Amino acid sequence: MNEIIVGVDETTTARDAALRAAELAAACDRTLHIVMAVPLHTSVEIYGIGRDIWRAEALDAAEKTVTTLARDLGKVGCRVTHTVLEGHPDRVLCDEAKRLEASIVVVGNRRVQGAKRVLGSIAMSVTRHAPCDVLVAHTT
């Protein structure tokens, strides 16, 4: 079994999924790799230096989030690494799983129930496209 990857954002649901992933990584003696995607807002016109400032602030905020989460999850007893990447969350998670030859990708189940399920969600997309097993953590 290789690394375990968990996708996170700033939500409680993502933090709960990350905790489940850390517990799994500790039990299997694997490294947990936390991934946070910063979406590229290509539909928003931001000109010149304003776009660079927004991008730098978004990446900096995401880095602070995953650094704090990695420190907290390390207390569970597993090795933790983290990264922040630009792109759509489901594609970023699947690409990172492929790059690292991960065994499992863990995602939370936010937006997997009801009408939203028909329209799609990050969890549903990852389960369709991941190059490895996917664990959808029950977090709601």
Secondary structure as UniProt FT lines:
FT   STRAND          4..8
FT   HELIX           12..28
FT   STRAND          31..38
FT   TURN            42..43
FT   HELIX           48..74
FT   TURN            75..77
FT   STRAND          79..86
FT   HELIX           89..100
FT   STRAND          104..108
FT   TURN            110..111
FT   HELIX           114..119
FT   HELIX           122..129
FT   STRAND          133..137
//
